Amino acid sequence: MVKDRLDIAIRKMNLVLAGKGIAGLEPILSRLGRGQEIPHWYEQLKRKHCLPNLDGKTIGSVIEMLFVGVLEKYALADIPRLSLNINPARGVDIPDLDLGIKSPSENFCTSEPFFSAYERILGNEHDMVVLLTDYQTAKKRPPLRVSIIRHEYLSGSEVADKNLCSIARKHRQPLLALNESLAKKVFKFLAYINQSDWRARRLLSLVAHMFDDTTVEAEVVAAEADFKRRNKDLVENNNDPIPESELSMIVDVLKIRPLHIGIIEAADNWVIEAHKDFGRIPNDNEWGRLKRSPLNGRIGMSFALQWRYNFGPLFRNRNEAEQGD
């Protein structure tokens, strides 16, 4: 129902973000507010039709609270006795609907709690509404008037890395037919890869084409050229060059036949070196899901202590297409 009525909800959201009709949400906002008190930003939004000077994180909380109010009051008004709560501590923003809310701005990024590296290709176990705001632009032109400029409903499996899922989906059946142990190593590499690492990024190109010997050989040649170019730039800027051993580990995959075995082992060795015991194979639950998942991620994901969600793949391409039209 939320997905089907999302356009209606967003139109109402932009009205209440402009202070229009927000009084109708007052009882809900009071219930959702800390200590069941009306939020501190409410009166200014109601009277002056703008928000106080708030930081991005607080804006996210405002969007979240208003969206829950709009769902309860308007979009889902035909559900008897509906009383929604917000509880992100449980890992999902609206537990009553098993639904997350994310409100990135024009930089497309948010940070999220990290639980398992395999979320990067499996996604979430709950769906998500993504509300792209113009906060970055609006904060430069006070008073602060924020609006939702794009929105998307993502199924849980779509909250995963678009490129890594594409590679996993491409190779899943051939790998499962070949050897499940090798398949697990490939999924492990895709889950744990750090794409800012030179060797890991070059290995990803090899993994993407692992069953195409001609393309693999061309990728190794490209890696050698890239290695020389990058080291030249690093030295010229008084930075440490990439060690020769990093290139050797790329070139050496050509010594093993069939080539895909050398690539998989090189990728697995990178995970072991980079992550030690942290880099584990999927557990039974994750492996079962990996074998049946649609692997249809639509965003970008990288991780450190938290996930960094990048919704650029979701919105940027559409913007470029519209400009081209």
C-alpha positions, 0 to 999 in steps of 0.5 A: 500500500505504501508503494502504491500510494507513494506519489500521493504521500510525497505530494502531501509531504512537500506541502507539510514541509512548506508548513501547509496543513501541518496542523493536521499532523500535530497529534501524531507529531506530539506522540512521536516526539521526545517525551511525547512533546511537539518537536522544537521545529514544529512552531516555526514550520507552522507559523513561518513556513520554514525550518530553523537552521538545522544540520543534515542529520536533524533534517533526516529526523524531521523528514522521517517524522513528517513522513510517518505522520503523512502515512498515518494521517493521509496515505494510509488513512483507510486502515482502522486504528493505525498508530505508527511508531519510529524506532530506528534502534531496532534496525528498521525505522517504522517497525510496524510496517517493516519499512526503512526511511532514508533521506539523502540530499544531493550528495546522494549518501547516508551512513547506516549501521553495519551488521554483515558484509554480505548485506552488500550483495544480499541487501536488507530484510526489509524494504526502504523508501528513499526520499531525496531532498534539496537540503544541500541547496536549500541550506545556502539560501536561508530561511531553510525550506526543504523539499523532496525532489525525487523518491523511490521505493526499494525492495529489501534486496535492492538495497545492495551494491548495483555493480557487485550484484551484477557481477555476482548474478552473472557468475552465480550459476556457472560457479555453482555448477563448477564448485560451491567452495569457489563460488563462496570465495567469489561472493566473499571477495565481492562482499569484502572488497575495498575498491579504493585499494588498487589491487582489489579494484584490478582484481574486481575487473578480472573477476567480472570477466573470469570466464573470458580468457581473452578479456582477462589477458587484456585486463592484465595488460591494462593493469600493467599500464595503469600501475606504471601511470599511477606510480609515475604520478605518485612519485612526481607528487612525493608519495609512496608508489604502489609496491611491485608485489601488488602488480605481480599478484595481478600478473601471476594469475596468467600462470594458472590454468584454467584462468578463473582458478588463478583469479579466484585464488588471487581474490581470496588471498586479497581478502585474507591479507586485507581483513584477516579473520574478519573476512569470513565465508558466508554462513549457512543462512547467508549462503542459502540466501545468496543462492536464491537472491535476485541479486538486484541491488540498485545503489552503491555500498562501501563500508568501514565502521558503518555502511556508506549508502550511495543513492547516486546510481538510483537518481543520477542516471535518471537526471542525466537521461532527463537532461539528454531528453 
